[in-house]
Amino acid sequence: MKITIIGAGAWGTALAIHFALHNHQVAMWARNAEHLSAMQAERENKRYLPGFKLPDSLTAHSDLDAALEGSELVMVVTSVAGLRDSVELLKQHGAGHLPVVTACKGFELDTGLLTFQVVKEVLPDNEKIGVLSGPSFAQELAKQLPCAVVLASENEPWINEMVQELNTPVMRLYANTDIIGVAVGGAVKNVMAIATGLSDGLEYGLNARAALVTRGLAEITRLAVAMGAQPKTLMGLAGIGDLILTCTGALSRNRKVGLGLAEGKELHQVLREIGHVAEGVPTIDEVFEAACRYQIDMPITQILYQLVRKELPVEEVMERLMMREAKSE
């Protein structure tokens, strides 16, 4: 299969390397033409995923038409902020009919739309729109270490076909038609990872981390169900699986945000030091707004919302959570 990947960050590059190593032709494109030219010449993404050679069947293009030529599937692996513009470009270049899978996690700022909803809004006639989500770090996939993720779409026959086509011994794919549950799980777990990073950074211990992960899952599930998801989806890879990895893994960018804040650093400094997009930060505002809109109790999200708006000092975060009114689980 010929796959076009839009976005040349760590995750986009890892996916490109993976599929190229498993008998697919892969073309990458991103807005930074200079970066793409360097990747093609050096056969490595030295900026975002250094140390991994690009396979011969992977090409990096500074021209979108060239990247789309002969494509059978488009994966958009930009930040959520860059998603809409990328899909608009697909439409402008006559490729709006191609199947589209988003591999970014979050809510679009201001609209509050999930990634697949953004694609549907731009490409209303496209019936093959999906979401790739689940517990997966770019570096580990690039190393070809095993993982299992979810490929979700409302179009069940197509997504089953894609799972059969793209499944490998390294990346095991599971099909799911609950695209809302998969997308919400992938988005909100990043918020919870900031909270657990904060707790770890303040040395509150493993008991506190376990409590935050568990109660975080409860918040994610309440919101997802209110938006139309099935509760069982959040018990799977795109829910608890991704949550555990992002909240505990040393490679987690969002956990690093929490760790940095616990050190007393300003948010902008933490993000600059990480050097990659940490989707949990902009997602906090959108999840808080969604919780208000659906009248869902999300205390961890609410306290992080106050923290990033400097309405609450770091030292009071855990105290506020622990001193909430006692209630049944």
URWONOR-V228549 format. One record per backbone hydrogen bond with DSSP energy under -0.5 kcal/mol. NH is the residue of the N-H (numbers start at 1). CO is the residue of the C=O. E is the energy in kcal/mol with one decimal. If there is no record, write none. Layout:
# URWONOR-V228549
nh=NH co=CO e=E
nh=NH co=CO e=E
This chain:
# URWONOR-V228549
nh=3 co=1 e=-0.6
nh=3 co=25 e=-3.0
nh=4 co=73 e=-2.9
nh=5 co=3 e=-0.5
nh=5 co=27 e=-3.1
nh=6 co=4 e=-0.6
nh=6 co=75 e=-2.9
nh=7 co=5 e=-0.6
nh=7 co=29 e=-3.2
nh=13 co=9 e=-2.0
nh=14 co=10 e=-2.4
nh=15 co=11 e=-2.5
nh=16 co=12 e=-2.2
nh=17 co=13 e=-2.8
nh=18 co=14 e=-2.5
nh=19 co=15 e=-2.7
nh=20 co=16 e=-2.2
nh=21 co=17 e=-2.0
nh=22 co=18 e=-0.7
nh=22 co=19 e=-0.6
nh=23 co=20 e=-0.8
nh=24 co=19 e=-1.6
nh=25 co=1 e=-1.7
nh=26 co=24 e=-0.6
nh=26 co=57 e=-2.4
nh=27 co=3 e=-2.6
nh=28 co=59 e=-2.9
nh=29 co=5 e=-2.3
nh=30 co=61 e=-0.6
nh=33 co=31 e=-1.4
nh=36 co=32 e=-2.0
nh=37 co=33 e=-2.5
nh=38 co=34 e=-2.1
nh=39 co=35 e=-2.2
nh=40 co=36 e=-2.5
nh=41 co=37 e=-2.2
nh=42 co=38 e=-2.9
nh=43 co=39 e=-1.9
nh=44 co=39 e=-0.8
nh=45 co=49 e=-0.6
nh=45 co=52 e=-0.5
nh=46 co=44 e=-1.2
nh=49 co=45 e=-2.2
nh=52 co=49 e=-0.8
nh=53 co=51 e=-0.5
nh=54 co=43 e=-2.2
nh=58 co=55 e=-1.8
nh=59 co=26 e=-2.5
nh=61 co=28 e=-3.2
nh=61 co=59 e=-0.5
nh=64 co=62 e=-0.5
nh=67 co=63 e=-1.7
nh=68 co=64 e=-2.0
nh=69 co=65 e=-1.0
nh=71 co=68 e=-2.3
nh=72 co=2 e=-3.0
nh=73 co=2 e=-1.0
nh=74 co=99 e=-2.6
nh=75 co=4 e=-3.0
nh=76 co=74 e=-0.5
nh=76 co=101 e=-2.5
nh=77 co=6 e=-3.3
nh=77 co=75 e=-0.7
nh=82 co=79 e=-0.9
nh=83 co=80 e=-1.2
nh=84 co=80 e=-0.6
nh=86 co=82 e=-1.6
nh=87 co=83 e=-2.3
nh=88 co=84 e=-2.5
nh=89 co=85 e=-2.0
nh=90 co=86 e=-1.7
nh=91 co=87 e=-2.1
nh=92 co=88 e=-2.5
nh=93 co=89 e=-2.0
nh=94 co=91 e=-1.6
nh=95 co=90 e=-3.0
nh=98 co=95 e=-1.5
nh=100 co=128 e=-2.5
nh=101 co=74 e=-2.8
nh=102 co=130 e=-2.4
nh=103 co=76 e=-2.7
nh=108 co=113 e=-3.3
nh=111 co=109 e=-1.8
nh=112 co=108 e=-2.5
nh=115 co=106 e=-0.6
nh=118 co=114 e=-1.8
nh=119 co=115 e=-1.8
nh=120 co=116 e=-2.3
nh=121 co=117 e=-1.9
nh=122 co=118 e=-1.9
nh=123 co=119 e=-3.1
nh=126 co=123 e=-1.7
nh=127 co=125 e=-0.6
nh=129 co=127 e=-0.5
nh=130 co=100 e=-2.8
nh=131 co=152 e=-2.3
nh=132 co=102 e=-2.8
nh=133 co=131 e=-0.5
nh=133 co=150 e=-2.4
nh=136 co=134 e=-0.7
nh=141 co=137 e=-2.0
nh=142 co=138 e=-2.7
nh=143 co=139 e=-1.5
nh=144 co=141 e=-1.6
nh=145 co=140 e=-2.7
nh=147 co=170 e=-2.6
nh=149 co=172 e=-2.4
nh=150 co=133 e=-3.7
nh=151 co=174 e=-2.8
nh=152 co=131 e=-2.9
nh=152 co=150 e=-0.5
nh=153 co=176 e=-1.9
nh=156 co=154 e=-1.2
nh=159 co=155 e=-2.4
nh=160 co=156 e=-2.2
nh=161 co=157 e=-1.7
nh=162 co=158 e=-2.4
nh=163 co=159 e=-2.2
nh=164 co=160 e=-1.8
nh=165 co=161 e=-2.0
nh=166 co=162 e=-2.7
nh=167 co=163 e=-1.8
nh=168 co=171 e=-2.0
nh=172 co=147 e=-2.6
nh=172 co=170 e=-0.7
nh=174 co=149 e=-1.8
nh=176 co=151 e=-1.5
nh=179 co=177 e=-1.9
nh=182 co=178 e=-2.1
nh=183 co=179 e=-2.3
nh=184 co=180 e=-2.9
nh=185 co=181 e=-2.4
nh=186 co=182 e=-1.9
nh=187 co=183 e=-1.7
nh=188 co=184 e=-2.7
nh=189 co=185 e=-1.4
nh=190 co=187 e=-0.8
nh=191 co=188 e=-0.7
nh=192 co=188 e=-1.7
nh=193 co=189 e=-1.8
nh=194 co=190 e=-1.2
nh=195 co=191 e=-1.5
nh=196 co=192 e=-2.3
nh=197 co=193 e=-2.3
nh=198 co=194 e=-2.2
nh=199 co=195 e=-2.2
nh=200 co=196 e=-2.7
nh=201 co=197 e=-2.6
nh=202 co=198 e=-1.8
nh=203 co=200 e=-1.3
nh=204 co=199 e=-2.2
nh=209 co=205 e=-1.6
nh=210 co=206 e=-2.5
nh=211 co=207 e=-2.1
nh=212 co=208 e=-2.5
nh=213 co=209 e=-2.5
nh=214 co=210 e=-2.3
nh=215 co=211 e=-2.9
nh=216 co=212 e=-2.3
nh=217 co=213 e=-2.0
nh=218 co=214 e=-1.5
nh=219 co=215 e=-2.0
nh=220 co=216 e=-2.5
nh=221 co=217 e=-2.6
nh=222 co=218 e=-2.3
nh=223 co=219 e=-2.2
nh=224 co=220 e=-2.7
nh=225 co=221 e=-2.7
nh=226 co=222 e=-1.9
nh=227 co=223 e=-1.5
nh=228 co=225 e=-1.3
nh=229 co=224 e=-2.7
nh=233 co=230 e=-1.5
nh=234 co=230 e=-0.6
nh=234 co=231 e=-1.0
nh=235 co=232 e=-1.2
nh=236 co=233 e=-1.5
nh=239 co=236 e=-1.0
nh=240 co=234 e=-1.6
nh=241 co=236 e=-2.2
nh=242 co=237 e=-1.6
nh=243 co=239 e=-2.3
nh=244 co=240 e=-2.6
nh=245 co=241 e=-1.9
nh=246 co=242 e=-2.5
nh=247 co=243 e=-2.1
nh=248 co=244 e=-1.3
nh=249 co=245 e=-2.8
nh=252 co=249 e=-1.5
nh=256 co=252 e=-1.6
nh=257 co=253 e=-1.4
nh=258 co=254 e=-1.6
nh=259 co=255 e=-2.2
nh=260 co=256 e=-2.4
nh=261 co=257 e=-2.3
nh=262 co=258 e=-2.0
nh=263 co=259 e=-0.9
nh=263 co=260 e=-0.6
nh=264 co=261 e=-1.7
nh=265 co=260 e=-1.7
nh=270 co=266 e=-2.1
nh=271 co=267 e=-2.5
nh=272 co=268 e=-1.8
nh=273 co=269 e=-2.2
nh=274 co=270 e=-2.0
nh=275 co=271 e=-2.0
nh=279 co=277 e=-0.7
nh=281 co=278 e=-1.7
nh=283 co=279 e=-1.6
nh=284 co=280 e=-1.2
nh=284 co=281 e=-0.7
nh=285 co=281 e=-0.6
nh=286 co=282 e=-1.1
nh=287 co=283 e=-2.9
nh=288 co=284 e=-2.5
nh=289 co=285 e=-2.3
nh=290 co=286 e=-2.2
nh=291 co=287 e=-2.7
nh=292 co=288 e=-2.1
nh=293 co=289 e=-2.5
nh=294 co=290 e=-2.7
nh=295 co=291 e=-0.6
nh=296 co=291 e=-2.8
nh=298 co=296 e=-0.7
nh=302 co=298 e=-2.5
nh=303 co=299 e=-2.3
nh=304 co=300 e=-2.1
nh=305 co=301 e=-2.3
nh=306 co=302 e=-1.9
nh=307 co=303 e=-2.1
nh=308 co=304 e=-2.7
nh=309 co=305 e=-1.1
nh=310 co=307 e=-1.8
nh=311 co=306 e=-3.4
nh=312 co=306 e=-0.8
nh=316 co=313 e=-1.6
nh=317 co=314 e=-1.6
nh=320 co=316 e=-2.4
nh=321 co=317 e=-1.8
nh=322 co=318 e=-2.7
nh=323 co=319 e=-2.0
nh=324 co=321 e=-0.9
